[in-house]
Amino acid sequence: MWAWFRSETGGSFLELILVIDYGSGRAQSVAKKVRKQKVFSEIVSWPRAEQAVLERKPLGLITVGAPRGGLQDRLEASNLPLWPLGSVLPAPADLDEFLEKCGCSRDWTWDRFIEETIEEIRAQVGSGRVICGLSGGLDSFTAAVLVHRALGDQLTSVFVDHGLLRHGESEQIVKIAQSGFRIPLVQVQAQERFLSKLKGIEDPEEKRKIIGTEFIRVFEEEAAKIGDAAYLVQGTLYSDLLESGAGQGQLVKSHHNVGGLPPDLNLELIEPLKSLFKSEVRSLAQKLNLPEEIVWRHPFPGPGLAIRIIGDVTSRKLEIVRRADAVVREEIQKAGYYRKIWQALVVLTNIRTVGIESGVRTYDYVLALRFVNSEDGVHAEWSRVPHQLLGRISGRLLNEVKGVSRVVYDLSSKPPATIEWE
C-alpha cells in the first residue's frame, strides 16, 4: 500500500516539495513548475518554515527570495535536499536534476488525483447528505461534478441568485447544471436579501464578508430543508487560501469562501480543489468532461458585481455595470478575443465627470475596462488588445449605457495591483 502524505490543504500525495517563500512574489510560479513535473508542492512563508518541515516531512526544500537570519543554516541542518533559488525562476533542466536528487517518483496524475479525492470524500461523508454552493463558475462546477461522482444523489447543488450576477448568467447556470450533468439543483432567489444587507456599505472587505456570511446562511437554511445535510462543498482554490491569509499566506483580500466565512458555520466543509491552482482546475475540468463554455469561462468573483462597483451597491449601479459588461463580452467574442484574454472585467468607479449629451451638460460615472492575461491570476499583465476593439467597445458604452460619461483602460500589472479593483 502507498503511504500517502496528507497535507493541510486537503490533498493526499505520496511525495512533497516545500517551497519556502521569503516574500519575493515568485513562490507560486515555482510551486506550479514543480507540479508540472508531476510532483506535488506546497508554499509556506519563511516564519513557519521549520514547523512545516517537521509537520509535512517533505522530500526537499526550495527557498525563494533572500534568506533571512539563521533560518537557511537551520534548514541546511535538516539534511534534506535544499535549493536556494533567490528571486530567479528555475530552469527546467536544473529543476529536473533537483527532483532526481530528492528521489521523487513523479506519479502525481489527474487520474490518481480524482481516484484519491473521491475516496477521501466518501470517507468523510459516509452516508450523509451534502449540499454544494454552485456559483456557475469553473471552480464550483468542477467541485460539484467531482463530488457528484463520489456521492451521486447524496449531493444537492444550491444555486443562489444574489442579484449580483451578469446578464443572462442565472439562466445559463441552471441549464448547464440540469441538462449537462443531471445534478439535483435547488435555485434560491435572494436578490432583495443580499441588496438589503449591502445597503450603504462601501468598504470592499466588509462587502466580501457580508456576502460570504449571507451565502452561508442561505446554505444552512437549504441544508435544514433537506433534513440531514451536514456538509457544504465549495470550489475553494489554493490561491484563494493564500490571498485570504489562510494557512501560510498573507492577507491581500478576503475571498468570500475563505475569509468571508462566519465563525459560527454549522456545516462541515468539503473543498476538493483547495490544493489546486486555476490552470490545474482547467486541466481537471477537461478530464471530467465539463463543457468548453465552463472550462474556458472567464473567472468571475463569488461576490459578483458587488466588487465591480466602487462604493455602495445600488440597483441603478448594478444595471449600469450589467449592461456595460454585456456589451464588452459581446464585442470581445465577436472579435475572436474571448479565449485570448484571461479575464475581461468592467468596473463602475465612484468617480463622476462632466460630459455632454445632445448639447446638454451631464455628470455621470467613469467606467474602467480591465483586460488581463494570466495563467492562474497570481501574476497578470494588462492585455494588449487592438485599439480598434477598444474603440468599438468605448463607443458602444458611451452611446448605449445610460449613466456613463467616460471610459478608461486599466494598464496595471499584478502585482502591485490586483486583478479585481476591490
C-alpha positions as a printed Julia matrix, in Angstrom:
422×3 Matrix{Float64}:
   0.0    0.0     0.0
   1.14   3.53   -0.71
   1.94   5.61    2.39
   0.1    8.72    1.27
   1.14  12.08    2.71
  -1.87  14.16    3.79
  -1.46  17.93    3.52
  -3.27  20.72    5.34
  -4.74  21.82    2.02
  -6.71  18.61    1.82
  -4.81  16.67   -0.83
  -3.11  13.35   -0.13
   0.04  12.7    -2.08
   2.98  10.33   -1.92
   5.67  12.98   -2.14
   6.04  16.68   -1.41
   8.43  19.53   -2.15
   8.11  22.53    0.16
   8.56  25.96   -1.44
   9.6   28.41    1.27
   8.6   31.97    0.46
  10.74  34.85    1.67
   8.42  37.39    0.05
   9.82  37.51   -3.49
   6.41  37.22   -5.17
   7.64  34.23   -7.22
   6.86  31.34   -4.87
   3.6   30.4    -6.62
   5.32  30.31  -10.01
   7.98  27.99   -8.58
   5.35  25.73   -6.96
   3.48  25.42  -10.26
   6.68  24.49  -12.11
   7.29  21.69   -9.61
   3.71  20.41  -10.02
   4.11  20.34  -13.8
   6.83  17.77  -13.19
   4.13  15.55  -11.54
   5.46  16.26   -8.05
   3.18  17.91   -5.51
   4.4   21.15   -3.93
   3.17  23.48   -1.22
   4.12  27.02   -0.25
   4.96  28.13    3.28
   6.04  31.58    4.42
   9.51  31.73    5.94
   8.41  32.27    9.59
   6.65  28.88    9.52
   9.27  27.0     7.53
  10.8   24.94   10.36
   7.41  23.92   11.73
   6.23  22.97    8.23
   9.29  20.78    7.66
   8.53  18.86   10.85
   4.8   18.52   10.14
   4.85  17.76    6.42
   8.02  15.64    6.07
   8.9   16.85    2.54
  11.4   15.19    0.23
  13.11  18.5    -0.5
  13.09  22.25    0.07
  13.23  25.19   -2.33
  13.72  28.67   -0.87
  12.52  31.61   -2.95
  13.79  35.12   -2.17
  16.6   36.38    0.03
  17.21  34.18    3.13
  16.65  35.88    6.49
  18.72  35.42    9.64
  19.98  31.97   10.51
  16.98  30.12    9.04
  18.91  28.99    5.98
  21.56  27.33    8.16
  18.9   25.54   10.19
  17.19  24.32    7.01
  20.51  23.01    5.74
  20.93  21.14    9.03
  17.72  19.2     8.31
  19.75  17.11    5.81
  17.01  17.49    3.21
  17.97  18.47   -0.34
  17.86  22.28   -0.31
  17.82  24.58   -3.34
  18.18  28.33   -2.6
  16.72  29.99   -5.68
  16.89  33.64   -4.71
  14.5   35.51   -6.98
  15.26  33.57  -10.18
  12.79  31.04  -11.59
  14.25  27.54  -12.04
  15.38  26.34  -15.45
  13.69  23.05  -16.47
  16.95  21.08  -16.58
  18.0   22.34  -13.14
  14.6   21.55  -11.66
  14.72  18.08  -13.18
  18.11  17.49  -11.58
  16.91  18.7    -8.17
  13.82  16.46   -8.21
  16.03  13.49   -9.1
  18.24  14.35   -6.12
  15.13  14.38   -3.89
  14.16  10.9    -5.1
  10.79  11.98   -6.48
   8.91   9.28   -8.38
   6.75  11.82  -10.26
   3.49   9.94  -10.14
   1.04  12.79   -9.43
  -1.53  12.37  -12.22
  -5.12  13.56  -12.71
  -6.47  10.03  -12.74
  -4.83   9.43   -9.39
  -5.98  12.77   -8.02
  -9.6   12.01   -9.0
  -9.47   8.5    -7.54
  -7.92   9.59   -4.24
 -10.18  12.64   -3.89
 -13.29  10.54   -4.43
 -12.09   8.09   -1.76
 -11.46  10.97    0.68
 -14.91  12.46    0.07
 -16.64   9.12    0.6
 -14.65   8.5     3.8
 -15.5   11.99    5.11
 -19.22  11.9     4.32
 -20.22   8.25    4.64
 -23.97   8.06    4.07
 -24.55  11.72    4.91
 -26.21  14.37    2.76
 -24.22  17.16    1.1
 -25.03  20.5    -0.48
 -22.8   22.3    -2.97
 -22.66  26.05   -3.41
 -22.89  26.28   -7.19
 -21.96  29.74   -8.48
 -21.72  28.71  -12.14
 -18.01  29.32  -12.5
 -15.31  26.82  -13.41
 -14.3   26.13   -9.82
 -17.74  25.44   -8.35
 -18.86  23.37  -11.37
 -15.68  21.26  -11.22
 -16.12  20.71   -7.48
 -19.79  19.78   -7.97
 -19.06  17.25  -10.72
 -16.23  15.67   -8.73
 -18.36  15.32   -5.58
 -21.3   14.04   -7.63
 -19.05  11.29   -8.97
 -18.2   10.37   -5.41
 -21.66  10.59   -3.82
 -24.33  10.57   -6.53
 -27.76  11.55   -5.19
 -26.35  12.31   -1.75
 -25.39  15.68   -3.29
 -27.78  18.58   -3.88
 -26.4   21.71   -5.52
 -27.72  25.07   -4.38
 -27.56  28.0    -6.78
 -28.14  31.31   -5.01
 -29.16  34.14   -7.31
 -27.99  37.04   -5.16
 -28.84  39.7    -7.72
 -25.15  40.39   -8.37
 -24.77  38.24  -11.48
 -24.18  39.34  -15.05
 -26.83  39.47  -17.78
 -28.23  36.02  -18.66
 -25.98  34.21  -16.2
 -28.68  32.76  -13.98
 -30.46  31.01  -16.87
 -27.19  29.65  -18.27
 -26.08  28.16  -14.96
 -29.37  26.34  -14.36
 -29.46  24.99  -17.92
 -25.95  23.53  -17.78
 -26.39  22.02  -14.32
 -29.69  20.32  -15.14
 -29.15  19.23  -18.74
 -25.43  18.51  -18.8
 -24.84  16.68  -15.53
 -28.26  15.96  -14.02
 -27.08  17.12  -10.61
 -30.05  17.77   -8.3
 -30.35  21.56   -8.15
 -32.17  23.99   -5.89
 -32.42  27.58   -7.11
 -32.82  30.28   -4.45
 -33.99  33.78   -5.38
 -32.3   36.07   -2.86
 -31.78  39.36   -4.7
 -33.54  41.6    -2.2
 -31.98  39.8     0.73
 -28.4   40.48   -0.42
 -29.04  44.03   -1.6
 -30.58  44.99    1.73
 -27.53  43.64    3.59
 -25.21  45.65    1.31
 -27.12  48.9     1.55
 -24.74  51.78    2.31
 -21.66  49.52    2.57
 -18.62  50.94    0.76
 -15.62  49.08    2.21
 -14.67  46.14   -0.08
 -13.58  43.83    2.75
 -16.89  44.42    4.51
 -18.78  43.72    1.27
 -16.97  40.42    0.81
 -17.61  39.31    4.38
 -21.29  40.28    4.28
 -21.78  38.33    1.06
 -19.81  35.33    2.33
 -21.82  35.21    5.55
 -25.15  35.57    3.75
 -24.26  32.77    1.33
 -23.63  30.51    4.3
 -26.92  31.46    5.95
 -28.79  30.53    2.75
 -26.9   27.23    2.5
 -27.69  26.42    6.15
 -31.39  27.09    5.54
 -31.41  24.85    2.47
 -29.48  22.14    4.33
 -32.16  22.2     7.04
 -34.88  21.75    4.4
 -33.09  18.7     3.03
 -33.05  17.33    6.55
 -29.72  15.78    7.42
 -27.32  17.71    5.17
 -24.28  18.5     7.3
 -21.66  19.16    4.62
 -21.01  22.06    2.25
 -18.97  21.75   -0.94
 -17.06  24.84   -2.09
 -14.81  25.44   -5.09
 -12.03  26.97   -2.99
  -8.62  27.1    -4.71
  -5.1   27.18   -3.29
  -4.65  30.8    -4.42
  -7.88  31.74   -2.55
  -6.36  30.42    0.66
  -3.05  32.2     0.13
  -4.59  35.59   -0.74
  -7.06  35.35    2.14
  -4.24  34.88    4.64
  -5.2   31.29    5.5
  -2.5   28.76    6.3
   0.81  30.23    5.21
  -0.43  33.2     3.2
  -0.55  36.93    3.92
  -3.89  38.74    3.64
  -4.4   40.5     0.32
  -8.2   40.37    0.32
 -10.72  38.01    1.88
 -12.19  35.65   -0.67
 -15.85  35.21    0.24
 -15.44  31.44    0.56
 -12.43  31.73    2.92
 -12.02  34.96    4.89
 -15.7   35.77    4.4
 -16.98  32.66    6.2
 -18.76  33.29    9.51
 -17.14  31.87   12.66
 -20.36  30.06   13.62
 -20.56  27.99   10.44
 -22.76  24.94   11.1
 -21.7   22.94    8.06
 -18.55  20.88    7.63
 -16.62  21.99    4.54
 -15.66  19.78    1.61
 -13.15  21.59   -0.6
 -11.79  19.1    -3.14
  -9.91  21.74   -5.18
  -8.18  23.66   -2.42
  -4.76  22.23   -3.22
  -5.01  23.35   -6.89
  -4.21  26.45   -8.91
  -6.62  27.75  -11.57
  -4.72  26.28  -14.53
  -4.79  22.89  -12.79
  -8.56  23.17  -12.28
  -8.96  23.73  -16.03
  -6.98  20.54  -16.7
  -9.08  18.64  -14.16
 -12.32  20.03  -15.66
 -11.31  18.77  -19.09
 -10.53  15.37  -17.57
 -14.05  15.38  -16.07
 -15.55  16.29  -19.48
 -17.01  19.63  -18.49
 -18.29  21.67  -21.47
 -15.94  24.16  -23.15
 -18.12  27.11  -22.11
 -17.38  26.25  -18.48
 -13.75  25.18  -18.9
 -12.8   28.45  -20.62
 -15.2   30.75  -18.84
 -13.5   33.9   -17.6
 -13.06  33.98  -13.82
 -15.92  35.75  -12.07
 -15.79  36.5    -8.33
 -18.28  34.94   -5.93
 -19.33  38.37   -4.6
 -20.21  39.15   -8.21
 -20.79  42.68   -9.44
 -20.77  44.0    -5.86
 -16.98  44.24   -6.03
 -17.02  45.66   -9.55
 -18.89  48.66   -8.19
 -16.64  51.0    -6.22
 -18.53  52.33   -3.22
 -22.04  51.38   -2.2
 -24.13  48.96   -4.28
 -27.47  50.16   -5.64
 -29.95  48.81   -8.16
 -29.12  51.66  -10.57
 -25.37  50.99  -10.39
 -25.96  47.27  -10.91
 -27.98  47.99  -14.02
 -25.2   50.22  -15.43
 -22.4   47.71  -14.86
 -24.56  44.76  -16.01
 -25.39  46.47  -19.32
 -21.76  47.52  -19.78
 -20.46  44.02  -19.09
 -22.85  42.54  -21.66
 -21.54  44.96  -24.32
 -17.91  44.12  -23.51
 -18.44  40.35  -23.61
 -20.35  40.59  -26.88
 -17.63  42.67  -28.57
 -14.65  40.55  -27.47
 -16.47  37.38  -28.56
 -17.34  38.89  -31.97
 -13.69  39.91  -32.39
 -12.45  36.4   -31.54
 -10.65  37.64  -28.43
 -12.54  35.85  -25.66
 -10.04  32.97  -25.48
  -7.1   35.35  -25.98
  -7.95  37.27  -22.81
  -7.73  35.5   -19.45
 -10.19  37.85  -17.77
 -12.14  40.87  -19.0
 -13.99  42.93  -16.46
 -15.85  46.21  -16.22
 -15.57  48.4   -13.12
 -18.03  51.14  -12.29
 -15.86  53.64  -10.48
 -17.1   56.01   -7.83
 -15.85  58.95   -9.94
 -18.24  61.18  -11.89
 -17.11  63.6   -14.58
 -18.66  66.29  -16.75
 -19.86  65.2   -20.18
 -22.12  66.36  -23.0
 -25.22  64.67  -24.35
 -27.35  66.35  -27.04
 -25.63  69.62  -26.21
 -26.57  69.36  -22.53
 -24.14  69.01  -19.62
 -24.09  65.62  -17.9
 -22.34  64.46  -14.74
 -22.09  60.68  -14.95
 -19.8   57.82  -13.98
 -16.36  56.83  -15.24
 -16.28  53.2   -16.4
 -12.98  51.3   -16.31
 -12.12  48.35  -18.55
  -9.69  45.81  -17.11
  -8.45  43.09  -19.53
  -5.61  40.87  -18.3
  -3.61  37.86  -19.37
  -2.51  35.37  -16.73
  -2.1   31.69  -16.03
  -3.56  31.48  -12.55
  -4.37  35.01  -11.5
  -1.27  35.02   -9.31
   0.59  37.32  -11.68
  -1.13  39.19  -14.5
  -0.29  41.61  -17.3
  -2.73  44.0   -18.91
  -3.89  42.7   -22.27
  -2.64  44.44  -25.43
  -5.9   44.24  -27.35
  -6.21  46.19  -30.63
  -7.09  49.85  -30.3
  -9.85  49.33  -32.83
 -11.56  46.84  -30.5
 -11.24  49.2   -27.55
 -12.66  51.97  -29.71
 -15.72  49.92  -30.67
 -16.33  48.97  -27.05
 -15.94  52.53  -25.8
 -18.24  53.9   -28.49
 -20.99  51.43  -27.64
 -20.67  52.01  -23.9
 -20.91  55.78  -24.24
 -23.86  55.58  -26.64
 -25.82  52.65  -25.22
 -25.29  52.63  -21.45
 -27.12  55.39  -19.64
 -25.13  56.89  -16.77
 -21.62  56.57  -18.28
 -19.74  59.71  -19.33
 -16.2   58.41  -19.77
 -14.37  55.1   -20.44
 -10.78  54.37  -19.34
  -8.5   51.33  -19.78
  -6.52  49.92  -16.83
  -2.81  49.38  -17.65
  -1.8   47.96  -14.24
   0.02  44.67  -13.73
  -0.43  42.27  -10.82
   1.44  42.86   -8.58
   1.28  45.59   -7.41
  -2.37  45.9    -8.49
  -4.81  43.02   -8.05
  -6.97  41.93  -10.99
 -10.28  42.93   -9.43
 -10.31  46.52   -8.2
 -11.86  45.52   -4.86
